[in-house]
Amino acid sequence: MFDFLRRMIVPIMMIALVGFLATIIFQWGAGMSSRKKYETSNLAAVINGEEISWTDFQRVYDNLVKAEQQKSDEEISDAKQNELYDNAWSQIQYERLLGQEIAKHNITVSDDELYDFLKYSPPQVFMQSPTFQTNGQFDYQKYINALADPNYASVWASYDSYFRNEIKKMKLQEMIIQAAHVTENEVKDYFVALNEKIQVGMINVGYGPFSRLGLTFTDDQYQEYYNTHKDEYTLKERAVINLVSIDKKASQADWANGQTQILLIADSLSAGADFAEIAKIYSQDNSAAAGGDLGWFPKGQMVPEFDKMVFSMKKGDISPPVKTQFGWHIIKNFGFKDETEGGKTVKKVKASHILIKVVPSQETLDIANRKLSKFRTDALDLGFEEAAAKNNLTPNKTVPFERGANIQFLGRDKSASDFAFENEVDAISQVLENSTKQFVIQLIEKLPAGQAPYDVCERKVKLDVRKEKIQSLCSDTATAIWADIQNGVSFKKAAKKHNIKYEETKEFARGGYVKGLSNSPKAQGAAFALENIGDMSGPIDYNQGTIIFKLLKKTTVDLNQFTTQKDSLTNVILVNKQKELFNNWYENLIKNSEIVNNIQSLRTSSRQY
């Protein structure tokens, strides 16, 4: 009877509990906080003295991979693998830190508490079990009977540890968020923000017309602006690194292997094999399930090599192998037709294909990894530049970058950024990798936070000078329009006189989308401050220009509805406050913990999956 449940012991670990726990447990970002140098170790991490083995880490990572594979038959991309890799660390860090806090506060769970939890909040995995269903629906009485039946004691015991731990986490969370409090005024303000709506006429003097003007400025104007706005140009701590990398590209051997596979498929087709069936079995793209069917498409939609071949074929033809950037294709032409699109006749072809993708093999990646590993060993002895020359690798020195920002030659890469900001100058990393490269970096320089010199922020200064001028032109134009309105010119005529379009919005609530406003809180706040129909705001500068509002319609809130919605709105605000409290607590917990994280630094050299 309980075979289903026993099979679910592993998946149950992946399912969040219902009720309160479901609203409080969140997906955490990586949030890594390491105060020590990366180091080669037989441990994946150490969190406040608690050791995490690579076996522990791999178990969590493998579970995430299996869960991802169940979502789709497609191969997991390198980028997704890296994401799962980071998620596995986040999950381990979260569980271990909470476990330590539970022990610190001596949080326990009694048998009665465990029984009450299972009784009043049946976990989803049990509700979905055929054992506890009648006519396909969860049968609560069957479930309760089983809870009380001593014959099933061993079954419940198999879940005892997991559920006790989840309840302990609930207790810890309740302890942390108990300070969250919601006042009636907060609920009323939230209700008004959701339900109060207005319609306005607006004269929106936006950046558009002025940004197209040929505005020019002198170097002295730029320098003067910088001198009077220096406090706006500051820099965070930055790093400069040396980088050697090898792209994750297929080798000639990989291409040759793909060609061998496609030639074998071509032989089978020549011998009379069914194209669609072969595509279903061997093709390596999303069209495989449909027998390789690509539907109808015009010339120019496919990559050039594919396009040239398919449009040179006749109906019924099967092509020889065609090489493109994606790999090797065999194409079958099912005929042509002409369609009229936009008044023109467009020739389209219907085709299917079989694709053998050519991607870097594990052997190719291993060769690159060994080359970079040898380079790293040489770099520790000879220096980064000399080792690069010895190993026929080209070092690239980056421009300074802030933590988490784009890194020249590499893009955004968390492992490289973390290494650069958590190590001393001259430190050399292990072999790291992302979805497109394997690489080794050396930290060359750390630049402290402080005032940005003009040559560093020159581009931004020029943009700011231009923006300030455009904003001034918007403001001057709106002021002139407003002066005309004050002198008795109608709202619409005043706008037209200055070649500005008058527009009327649809009704919108606070925070709602209004075309042309960029959801500016300042502008919307001014609009909602208008009280009586016909009231006008006067010119309001906002982040994309200057605007004048005229109130056309205002839907006031019905406080009778507030009474009926008060409880649900209170709960929404409370949950959001609880989430914020818990998030802040967890971020501070990470910040104040001693964490050695070898997972990112040893991603390539230690990862064996």
N, C-alpha and C positions, 0 to 999 in steps of 0.2 A: 504493500500500500504506500509506503514512504520512499519507494525508489526514486520518484520524481524529486522529492525534497533532498535526498542524499546527493543526487546529481547537481542540485542547485547550491551546494555548499560553497563552491568557488564563486559563481555569479552573484550570490547574495552579498558578497563583500563589495560588489560594485554598485549596489542599489541603495539609494538614500532612503532613510526612514520617512514615513509619512508624518503629517502633523507639524508640530513646532520645529522639529529637526529639519524638515524640508525647507522651511522658510529661513533658517538661520545658517545652515552650512552652505558656503559659497565656494565657487571655483576661485582659487587664489592664483595670482600671477606668480612668477618664479620668486620674486622678492628675496633673492639671495643676499646674504650678508656675511661676507667672509673677511675676517680681519688678519688672516695669515696668508703667507705665500702659497701659491700652488706647489704641490710637491707630489712626486711619485710615491704611491702608497698602496698597500694591499687592502686599504679601506676606501670605500666610496666616499664616506664623509664621517665627520665626528660632530655631534650636536651636543654642546654642553657636557662633553665627556662621554656621551653615549655613542658607541661605535656602530656604523652601518656598513655591513660588508657588501662587496660587489654582488654576492649571491642574493642578498636582500633586495638590492636595487634592481638586479636583472629580473627577479620574480615580479616586481611591480611593473616594470617596463613591459615584460612579456604579456602580462594581463591586459595592459592598455593596447598593445599591438593586436592581441586576439580580439578584443572588443571592436577595434577599428576594422579588422578584416571581416567581421560579421556584418558590417554595414554595407560593404561593397566587395565585389569580386575583383576590382581593379587593384593593381599592385600599389602598395603604399609608397608615395614619393619620398625623396630624400628630405624635402622640407617638412613633410608630415612626420617622418621618423624623428627628425630633430625636435619637432614640437612635442611629440610623445615622450621623447627623452627628457625634455625640460619638465613636462607634466609629471613624469614619474618622480623626479626630484622634489617637485612642489608637494606632491602627495605624501612622500616620505617625511619631508620636513614638517608638514602640517601635523601628521599623525604623531610624530615623535615629540614635537614641542607641546602639543596638547596632552600627550601622555605624561610628560614631565610635570606639567602644571597640575594635572589630576593627582599625581602622587604628592606633589608639594602641598596641596590643600587637603590631602587625605580624604578624597571623595570616594565613597563606597556605594554599593547598590545592594539592598536587602533582597531576599527571596520574594517578599511581598511586593516590593517595587517592580521587580522583574515580571512577576505574574500579572500585576495590574497593567503594566505597559503592554504586554502581549494580549491581554484581555480587551483592553479598550482601544488599542491602536494596532490592529492586525497588520503586520508587515505585508507589503504588496506581493512578495514572493509566495506567501501562504494563500493570499486571496486568489492568486492565479493558478494554484495547484489543483489539478483535477480531484485530488483527495478531499478537498473541502468545497467542492462545487456540486450543485444539483441543477440539472438541465442547463449546464454551461454557466451558471451564476454562482457567485460565492455564497456559501451556506454558513452563516455565522454560527448556527447551532451546532453543526458538525464540528466546526473549529473549536468551539467552547467545550464540547464533549471530549474532544481529543486532548485538550489542555488538562482536563481533569482525570483522564484515564491513565492509571499507572502503567498500563501496558505500553504506552508511548513515551515513558519517562526517558529512555535512552535516546530517543529521537530529539526531544527538546534539549537534552543535555548537550548534544552535538552543536547546538547554536548558543549555548549558555554564555560562553566567553565573549562571543561577538556582540550579543545584545547588551550584556552588562557594560561592555566598553562604550557602546553607543549611548547608553543612558548616562554613563559618567560624563561623556562629552556634553550631553544635554544639560546636566547639572552645572558643569563648568560654565557653559554659555549663559545659562540663566543667572548665574552669579555675576557674570561680567556685564550683562545688559540690564540688570535690574534698576540701574540709575536712569534709564530712559523714561521720560515723562512727557506727556502731551497735554497742553492747556486747551481750554475751550476756545480761546481766541485763535490759537494756531489752527484748530479744526475749522473755525468759521472763515478765517482768511483763505484756507485751502479750498473750502467750498465755493467762496466767492470767485477765486481765481479760476476754478473749473467751469463755473456756470455763468458768470457775468460776460456778456458779449456786446460788442459795439460794431457799428459800421461807420466808416469815416470817408470823407472826401480828402484827397491829399494832393498837395503840390510838392512833388519830390524832386528837388534839385540834386540829382546824383552826380557821381564822378564822371560818368560816361562821356558826355559832350566835351568836358574840359580835359579829360585825359588824352583826347585825340588832338589837342592843340600842340603846336610845335614849341613847347615851353623850353627855354634855355636859361642856364644859370652859369655864373662865373665861378672859378675856383675859390675866389675870396668869399663868395656867398656860402659855398659849401663849408669852408673853414670856419666862418663866423657862426654858422648854425651849429657846427660841432662844438665850438668853444662855449656856446651858451646852453648846450644840452648834454654836457659831458656825463652827467649822472645817469643818463639814459643808455649810455654805451659802456656796459660792463661785461666782463667775461667770467664764466665759471672756470674751474680748474680744467686744464686741457692736457692732452698727451700727444706725443709724437712717436710713431713707431716705424721701424724697418720691417719690411714684409717680403717674404719669398713665398710663392704659391705655385701650385700646379692645378690647372683646370681639370674638372671631372669630365673629360672628353673620351669618347670611344677611340681606341687605338686601331691601327691598321689590322691587327689580328681580330679585333672585335668586328670590324666591317667584313673581313674575310669570312668569319664564322657565320655572320648573318647572310652573306651571299651563298654560302654552302647550303644553309637551310632553305633559302628561297628557291635555289636551283632544284633541290629535291622536291619541293612543292610543285615547281613548274613541270618536272618529269611526271608527277602524279596526274596533273591536269592534262598533259599530253596523252597520257595513257587512258584518259576518259573519266577521271574522277570528277565528281560533281563540285562545281566551283563554290556554291553556297555552303555545302557541307564542309569542305576543306576550310573555308573562311571561318566557320563556326568553331572549328577545332583549333586552328593554328593562328588566325589573325590576332594581332595584339593591339587592337583599339576598340573603341566603343561600338563600332559597326559590326563587330564579329557576331553578336547575338542575332543580328538581322541578315546573316549570310554575307556580310561585307557591303550591304546596300548603302550607297551614299546619296541616293535620290537624284533629283534633277538639279543641275547647277550650270551657270554660265561660264564662259571663258574668263580667266583671270581670278577665279575664286580659289583655286588650288595653287600650290607652289608651282613654279615654272616648269620643272621637269615633268611633274605629273600632268599639268595642264597641256603641255605640248604633246605628250604621248596620247592622252585620251581623245583629244580633238583631231588627231591624225588617223585614228582607228575607224574601222567600219563596224556597223552593227553586228554583234555576235563575236567580234574579234577578242582574243585574249592576248595581252601584251607579254613580251619578255620581261624579265626583272628590270624594274626602274629604280634607280637610286635617288633619294631625296635627303634632305636634312634630317628626316625622321627615321630613315632606314630603307629597307627594300620592299618594293610593292610589286604585285602583279595585278593588272587592271582588266576588267571585263566591260566592254561597251555594250549597252543595251539599246542604243539608238539615239536619235536626235529629234528635237522639235523646236519650232519657233514660237515665241511668246511676245506679246506687245506689252512693254513696260515704259511708262512715261512718254508714250507716243512713238517709241522706237521698237523695232523688231529685234529681239534678242534670241540668239541661238543657244540652246541648252542641250546638255547631254545627260543621259541617265547611265550611271556606272556603279560597279561594285569593285572592291579591291581586297586584297589580302596583304596585310602589313606585318613584316618582321622588323620590330624595332631594333635599332642598334644603339645600345647604351654602354657606358663603360662597364666592363665585367669586373667581378671581384678581383680577378688576377691583375687587371689594369690598375685598379685602385690600390691594390697591395703593392704593386711595383712603385707607384707614386709615393705611397706611404713609406716604403723602405728608403726611397731616395731622400725624402725629407727627413726621415729619422737619422740617416747617415749625415746629412747636412747639419742637423742639430748637434750631433756629437762633435763634428768638426768645428762648428761655430763655438762651442764651449771651450775648445782648445785654441783655435786660430783666430777667432773673432768672426763676426757676422759677415762682413764684406769679403774677407779672404776665403771663408768657407763657401760662400756663394759662388765665387769665381772657380774654386776647385771643383764644385759640383755642377758647373754649367747652369747656374740659376741666376736670375736677375733680381737683385734687391730693389725695392721701391720704398722711398721715404715718404711718408704721408705728411700732409699739412696738419696743423694742430686740430684736434677734435675734442668735443666735450663728451662726457660719459653718456652712452646711449644714443649718440648722434651718428650720422653717416660717417663712415671711415673711407677715405680715399683709397681706391683700388679694391675695396672689399665690400662696401655697402654697410648696411646696419648689421652688426654681428655682436651678439651679447657676450660670447665667450672671449672674443678679442678685446672688447671694451672692458670687460671685467678684469681681464689679465692686466691691461695697461694701467688701470687705476688701483690695482691691489698689489702691485709689485714695485720693487725698487728699480731705479734706472740701471740699464744694461742687462736686466733679467731677460732670459730667452725662454719662450713657451715650449711646451710639448707640441707635437703635431696636432693642430686643430682642424676642424672642417666645418663647412656649411653645405648648403645644397648644391653649390657650383664649384667649390674649391677645397683643396687641402692646403694648409699653410702653416708657417712658423713665423712668429713675430718676435722682435726685440724692442723693448722699451728704450727709447733714445732720450726722451726729455719729458719732464713734467713742468707745465707752466701754471703758476699760481693764479687764483682768481684775482680780479682787480680791474682797473680802468683799461678800456680798450683803446689803443693808440689809433690815430686817425687812419693810417694806412691799412689797418686791419678791418675797420668798420666803414671804410670809404664808400663802398657800394650801398650799404644800408643808409648812410648819411645822405647820399644823393637821392635815394628813393624817398627818404623822409622829407627832404627839402621839396621835392616835386609834389608829394602828397599834401604837405602843408599849404603849398600854393594852390593846388586844386581845391582843397577844402576851403581856403579863403575865397576863391572865386565862387564856389557854391554858396557860401555864407553871404557874400556880397549880393549875389543875384537874389537869394531868398529875402534878404533884407529890403531890397528894392521892390520886390513883389509885395511884401508885407506893408511897405509904405503906401503903395498904391491901394491896397485893400483898406488901410486906415483912412485913406482919403476918399473912400466911397466907391472904388472900382470893385466890381463883383469878383468873387473868388475865382471863377472860371476865366473871366476876361483878363484878370491880372496875370494869371498863369500864361495865357495865350500871348499877351503883350510881350512877354520875355521869352517866348518860344519854349516854354516848359509845358509838358502834358499834364492836364488835370485828370486824376483817376479816382474812381470810387471802389472801395474794397467790398468784398463780401463780409458778412458778419464773422467775427473771429473772437476767440477767447484769449486771455493772457497767455503769452508763450506760443500762440498759434502762428501758423505760417502766413505771412503777408508778402506778396510778390514785391520785390524791390527794396525790402527793408532789412534783409539779411538777419531777420529775427532779432533786431536790436532791442535789448531791454530798455535802453534809454528812450528810444523813439516810442515804443509801445507804452511805456510808463506815462509819457506825456499825453498820448492818445486817451488812455484810460482815466487820466486826471480830469478830462473834460466832463462836465456835469450835465449841462443843458443842451438840447438840440439847437444847433446853430453856433455853439461856442467854438472859438478858434484858438489854436495853441500859440500862434506866433512862431518864428523860425526856431527850429530845434536842430542843433548840430548832432550828427550821429556818425557811426563808423564808415558810412559810405556817402556822406553828403550832408545836406540840410533839408529839412522837411517842415511843411506847415500843414496842420490837420484842421478839419472842420467836422464836428460831430453831426452825423446824419441820423443815427439810430442807436439807442442804448437799451439793451435787454437787462433789466435788473433781476436780481436773484429773488427767488421765492423762499423766504425763511421757513415756511411750512415744510418745504422739501428738505431743508437743512435738518430738521428734527428727525425725519425718516432716514437720512443718510449719515447722521452724525456718528453712529457706532462704527459703520464700515469705514468711513473716512478716518476716524480716530485710529482704527487698526492699521490702515495703510501708512499713516504718518508714523505710528509707533514702530511698525516693522522696519521702516526705512531708518528711523533713528537707531533701532537695535542693530541693524546691519552696519551702520556707520560706527557705532560704538565698538562693535566686535572687530570690524576692519581696523580701526585705529589701535585697538588693543593688540591685535595680532601683529600689525606692522611694528609696534614698539617692542613686542616680544622678540621678533626677529632681530631688531636693531640692538637689543640689549643681551642677545645670546652670543655665546662663543661657538662659531660655526666654521669648521674646516670643510670646504666643498671641493673634492677632487674630481667630481663627476664631469664638470665642464672642461677642466684643464686636461683631463685624461680621456676625453671623449673618443678620440681615434685610437690611441694606443691601448686603452683598456677595454673598449667596447668590443664584444665578441659575438654580436648578433647580426 
